[in-house]
Amino acid sequence: MSIFTISLTTVFLLTIIGCNNEAADSKEQMKGAVSLGSEITLEGELPSILTSGLSPEEKSKLTEEILPMASPDDPKPEEKFQKLREKAEDGDAEAQTTLGIMYFTGQAISKDTSGKVLSTDAATAAAWFHRSALQGNPDAQYNLGLMYFNGEGGLPQDSAKAVEFYLKSALQGNADAQNNLGSMYVLGEGVEQNNSEAKKWYTKSAAQGNADAKANLEVVK
């Protein structure tokens, strides 16, 4: 499961999907080792910012409106999250990647050191992606590559590191990573500019049906 993509337009501009404009500001605040945060709201559970001040009846009604209906026999959201967290802590790379995505998208909500609720937690996401990427998970490598490209989650903006992780993922057949790697070669970001290499990776990605790569092949000379 991946959460980002880069496409190359006809004027060779990078378009980042799923990223915010606060990376530059947060980078200075989050320098140092990436640490794992503590959860206060779990997947499928309404955060307190939505339920504050509501009566139990109002909270129940809001929950029914927002959250999908589940069978009484289904595990509770906190039970599913705990199992996922346990698998991740035991070294399951897929669980680590999924957990990273949950933190990045805000499905798992954390607090900062002052106790402020964070709607998303890119630093914790990066930490889980790192753990998974070290085990060779291609989706984690791809997501981590784009976090380095943007300088998110306390990671420095480093195009060379982005290329490194894109390449690891692309070599395992990740079509989005192959497309992004092609874009890096076209622009000479983190790697020497090389249209031939770009075409090679675009072609591999397009062969898997990646629409961005197909479009990029049309504009690379």
C-alpha positions as CSV (number, residue, x, y, z in Angstrom):
1,M,0.0,0.0,0.0
2,S,1.4,3.3,-1.0
3,I,0.3,6.8,-0.2
4,F,2.2,9.1,-2.6
5,T,2.9,9.6,-6.2
6,I,4.9,11.9,-8.5
7,S,3.9,12.7,-12.0
8,L,5.8,14.6,-14.6
9,T,3.9,17.2,-16.7
10,T,4.7,18.4,-20.2
11,V,6.8,21.2,-18.6
12,F,8.7,18.8,-16.4
13,L,7.3,19.9,-13.1
14,L,7.0,17.5,-10.1
15,T,3.5,17.2,-8.7
16,I,3.3,15.8,-5.2
17,I,0.0,14.2,-4.1
18,G,-0.8,13.7,-0.5
19,C,1.8,16.1,1.0
20,N,1.4,19.4,2.9
21,N,3.2,22.7,2.8
22,E,4.2,22.6,6.4
23,A,7.3,20.4,5.9
24,A,9.7,23.3,5.9
25,D,8.4,24.7,9.1
26,S,8.2,21.4,10.9
27,K,11.6,20.3,9.8
28,E,13.3,22.8,12.1
29,Q,11.1,21.8,15.0
30,M,11.6,18.0,14.5
31,K,15.4,17.6,14.0
32,G,17.0,14.7,15.6
33,A,16.2,11.0,15.8
34,V,12.7,10.0,14.7
35,S,10.8,8.5,17.6
36,L,7.6,6.4,17.9
37,G,4.7,8.3,19.4
38,S,1.9,7.2,21.7
39,E,-1.6,6.7,20.4
40,I,-4.6,8.4,22.0
41,T,-7.2,7.7,19.3
42,L,-7.5,4.5,17.4
43,E,-8.6,3.5,14.0
44,G,-12.4,3.6,13.8
45,E,-12.7,5.6,17.0
46,L,-13.9,9.2,16.9
47,P,-11.3,11.7,18.2
48,S,-12.2,13.8,21.2
49,I,-12.1,17.0,19.1
50,L,-15.3,15.7,17.5
51,T,-17.1,14.5,20.5
52,S,-16.1,17.1,23.1
53,G,-19.2,18.4,24.9
54,L,-21.6,15.9,23.4
55,S,-23.9,13.8,25.6
56,P,-23.6,10.0,25.4
57,E,-26.6,9.9,23.1
58,E,-25.3,12.5,20.8
59,K,-21.9,10.8,20.7
60,S,-23.6,7.5,19.8
61,K,-25.6,9.1,17.1
62,L,-22.5,10.9,15.6
63,T,-20.6,7.6,15.7
64,E,-23.3,5.8,13.8
65,E,-23.4,8.6,11.2
66,I,-19.6,8.7,10.6
67,L,-18.3,5.2,11.2
68,P,-19.4,2.2,9.1
69,M,-21.7,-0.4,10.7
70,A,-19.9,-3.4,12.0
71,S,-21.0,-6.9,13.1
72,P,-21.3,-7.4,16.9
73,D,-18.8,-10.3,16.4
74,D,-16.2,-8.1,14.7
75,P,-13.2,-7.1,16.7
76,K,-13.4,-3.6,18.2
77,P,-11.3,-0.9,16.5
78,E,-8.9,-0.7,19.4
79,E,-8.5,-4.5,19.3
80,K,-7.7,-4.4,15.6
81,F,-5.2,-1.5,16.1
82,Q,-3.6,-3.3,19.0
83,K,-3.1,-6.5,17.0
84,L,-1.6,-4.4,14.1
85,R,0.7,-2.6,16.5
86,E,1.8,-5.9,18.1
87,K,2.6,-7.4,14.6
88,A,4.5,-4.3,13.7
89,E,6.5,-4.4,17.0
90,D,7.2,-8.1,16.3
91,G,8.8,-7.1,13.0
92,D,6.1,-7.7,10.5
93,A,7.1,-5.3,7.6
94,E,3.6,-5.2,6.1
95,A,2.1,-4.2,9.5
96,Q,4.8,-1.6,9.9
97,T,4.0,-0.1,6.6
98,T,0.3,0.0,7.3
99,L,0.9,1.6,10.7
100,G,3.1,4.2,9.0
101,I,0.3,5.1,6.6
102,M,-2.2,5.3,9.5
103,Y,0.0,7.8,11.3
104,F,0.6,9.8,8.1
105,T,-3.1,10.0,7.1
106,G,-4.3,10.6,10.7
107,Q,-6.1,7.3,11.1
108,A,-4.0,6.9,14.3
109,I,-3.9,10.1,16.2
110,S,-1.0,11.1,18.5
111,K,0.0,13.8,21.0
112,D,3.1,15.9,20.9
113,T,5.3,16.4,24.0
114,S,3.1,19.2,25.2
115,G,0.0,17.0,25.0
116,K,-1.4,18.7,21.9
117,V,-3.4,16.4,19.6
118,L,-1.8,15.9,16.2
119,S,-4.3,15.3,13.4
120,T,-1.4,13.6,11.5
121,D,2.0,12.4,12.7
122,A,4.6,12.3,9.9
123,A,7.5,11.7,12.3
124,T,6.0,8.5,13.6
125,A,5.0,7.5,10.1
126,A,8.6,7.9,9.0
127,A,9.9,5.8,11.9
128,W,7.6,2.9,10.9
129,F,8.5,3.3,7.2
130,H,12.2,3.1,8.2
131,R,11.7,-0.1,10.1
132,S,9.8,-1.7,7.3
133,A,12.1,-0.4,4.5
134,L,15.1,-1.9,6.3
135,Q,13.4,-5.3,5.8
136,G,13.0,-4.6,2.1
137,N,9.3,-3.7,1.9
138,P,8.9,-1.9,-1.4
139,D,5.9,0.2,-0.4
140,A,7.7,1.5,2.7
141,Q,10.8,2.3,0.6
142,Y,8.7,4.2,-1.9
143,N,6.9,6.2,0.8
144,L,10.1,6.9,2.6
145,G,11.7,8.1,-0.6
146,L,9.0,10.7,-1.1
147,M,9.2,11.8,2.5
148,Y,13.0,12.5,1.9
149,F,12.1,14.3,-1.3
150,N,9.8,16.6,0.6
151,G,11.7,16.8,3.8
152,E,8.8,15.6,6.0
153,G,8.5,13.9,9.3
154,G,11.7,15.3,10.7
155,L,13.7,13.9,7.7
156,P,16.0,16.3,5.8
157,Q,15.1,17.3,2.3
158,D,17.5,15.0,0.4
159,S,16.9,14.2,-3.2
160,A,19.8,11.7,-3.3
161,K,18.2,9.7,-0.4
162,A,14.9,9.9,-2.2
163,V,16.5,8.4,-5.3
164,E,18.1,5.7,-3.1
165,F,14.8,4.5,-1.7
166,Y,12.9,4.9,-5.0
167,L,15.5,2.7,-6.7
168,K,15.2,0.0,-3.9
169,S,11.5,0.0,-4.4
170,A,11.6,0.2,-8.2
171,L,13.9,-2.8,-8.5
172,Q,11.2,-4.8,-6.7
173,G,8.7,-3.8,-9.3
174,N,6.8,-0.9,-7.6
175,A,5.3,0.9,-10.5
176,D,4.9,4.3,-8.7
177,A,8.6,4.2,-7.6
178,Q,9.6,3.4,-11.2
179,N,7.7,6.4,-12.4
180,N,9.1,8.7,-9.7
181,L,12.6,7.5,-10.4
182,G,12.1,8.3,-14.1
183,S,11.1,11.8,-13.1
184,M,14.2,12.2,-11.0
185,Y,16.4,11.3,-13.9
186,V,14.6,13.7,-16.2
187,L,15.0,16.6,-13.8
188,G,18.5,15.6,-12.5
189,E,17.2,15.6,-8.9
190,G,19.5,13.5,-6.7
191,V,21.0,11.9,-9.7
192,E,22.7,13.0,-12.9
193,Q,20.2,14.0,-15.6
194,N,19.7,11.1,-18.0
195,N,16.7,10.8,-20.3
196,S,17.6,7.3,-21.4
197,E,17.4,6.1,-17.8
198,A,14.2,8.0,-17.4
199,K,12.7,6.3,-20.4
200,K,13.8,2.9,-19.1
201,W,12.0,3.4,-15.8
202,Y,8.9,5.0,-17.3
203,T,8.7,2.0,-19.7
204,K,8.8,-0.5,-16.8
205,S,6.1,1.5,-14.9
206,A,3.9,2.0,-18.0
207,A,4.1,-1.7,-18.7
208,Q,2.3,-2.2,-15.3
209,G,-0.4,0.2,-16.3
210,N,0.8,3.3,-14.6
211,A,-1.0,6.2,-16.3
212,D,1.5,8.9,-15.2
213,A,4.4,6.9,-16.7
214,K,2.5,6.4,-19.9
215,A,2.0,10.2,-20.2
216,N,5.6,10.9,-19.2
217,L,6.9,8.7,-22.0
218,E,5.1,10.9,-24.4
219,V,7.0,14.0,-23.4
220,V,10.5,12.7,-22.8
221,K,12.8,13.0,-25.8
